[in-house]
Amino acid sequence: MKAKNGGSAPQGRARIVARGLRKVFLDISRQEEVAAIDNFDLEIGANEFLTILGPSGCGKSTLLNIIAGFDHPTDGEIRLDGKIINKPGPDRGVVFQEYALFPWLNAAQNIEFGLRERGVSKAERTLRVQEQIASVGLRGFETRFPHELSGGMRQRVALARVLVNDPKILLMDEPFAALDAQTRTIMQNELLKVWSAERRTALFITHNIEEAVLLGDRVVVMTARPGRIKDIVPITLARPRDVTSAEFNETRRYVSSLLESEVQAAFAAMQASADAAS
Amino acid sequence: MLRVNPFIRRTIGPLAVLLIWHVASTYGWVDARFVPAPLTVLKSLNQWMFGTPGAGPYSGTWFVHAGYSAYRVFGGFLVASVFGVVIGCIVGWSRLMSDLLDPIIQIVRPIPITAWVPFAVIFFGIRDASAFFLIALGAFFPIAINTAAGVAGTPALLVRAARMLGVRPHNILLRVVLPSAMPFIFTGLRLGIGLAWVLVIVAEMMAVKSGLGFAMWDAYYFLRMDIIIAAMLSVGVLGFLSDLFIKVIANHVLRWRRGL
């Protein structure tokens, strides 16, 4: 269980390369700059499933927003297949925790949205949408509007909506955090099923240790704010992984020990800022 | 009593009002010259609608007057809708434009539309244009303000999702902001059409020589209270139908909100 240093991708060819990434926000209430992430180097390999684990407020989402192109780094740069990322696009499919489905479109129309926007022909759109609906298990729900779907079903639509665009990388920001435990387990398995079929590069952000170990080829453990990489743990357990096995739990304990001091640091910082505010 | 069907329950109130009105004017509680009985009004309305033109001062002219009023309402409302939605989008979308335009809107808005009548008559004359102007101005505000609120309230996450799915920045308004603001826009349109019927009567009483408002004002000079009440009821029904029309469109456009 030796942790690897540095962020180089395991299988040679890197898809995402981040160098010296730093993102600073202005904290308006305290009139001072706060670094959300700092000195961040990372490579994500082609076909790799990378999970990022960290305490709340450690800048995990900031990192994802930069890769997605929603946010720009203060310093450093980030490239996808060698090209600097500076705006969002369908080559990076994002699945949000809050689903972010268009409430005025039904499930099939939500999935079709990106294809239609890019002028794909009606015949091809129908074909590809049907394919995705089948693969994420949405048959029979095509004409439901988002508010008529359960959380798990909404997240399936959100996943299908980005997969239909055939993205180079799948970015997921705590996508299952709002789901109940059973639905979450089902969705994790569904996600792995879809992912193993094509082995698409994936970045998955979570604060749940079991989820990080279950899904990732590597788990990046981040420090409390400012978010730096504390350690990268390669998960060598064979898939499908059994969360009840001794090996799984050994890995989980190890990752947990790495994270624990960071969670405490994050909590202490939160209390300190609450004290300062009062 | 509570178990009878809702339609019957909903007719009880109006029937009670009719009954009291009937008793009051038939048995002399009020002067029947000033408040004619419902049946008298109905007879006058019938004569006004279907009587032979020229047989009396208000014979067979209802459709002409109602047609003029409806024409002005929908003309003014259409102008107000176009300007209201466009300016509402601009104000709701751009911080800068909001800072520039919102103070003007907020100061002009509380001025009663009746205060604009002298200007309307001076600039547009005793013609349709005056009525269109007054109605469009009055209906503009609720439409623009509701549109702006809806546009400004577009969830930023939906804009991100759309950008991520390949929508170019100049298409965000059309693809995300407008559909997202649609419930607000329809609220504005319904308030606007209601106001348009109020204003058409004001405009016709003061700034033109036709329409239900003009008929009402004309009838007042001859103390034809039956015609005034008939005109009032006509406006009530026409206003109700126009609102229903917009509501039906809204229910179709906003069908995704059913059960929300």
Interface residues (C-beta under 8 A of the other chain):
Chain A: A68 G69 F70 K87 P88 G89 P90 R92 G93 V94 F96 E98 A100 L101 F102 P103 W104 L105 N106 F113 G114 E117 R118 F145 H147 E148 R161 V162 N165
Chain B: P155 L157 L158 R160 A161 A162 R163 M164 L165 G166 V167 N171 R175 V176 P179 S180 M182 L254 W256 R257 G259 L260
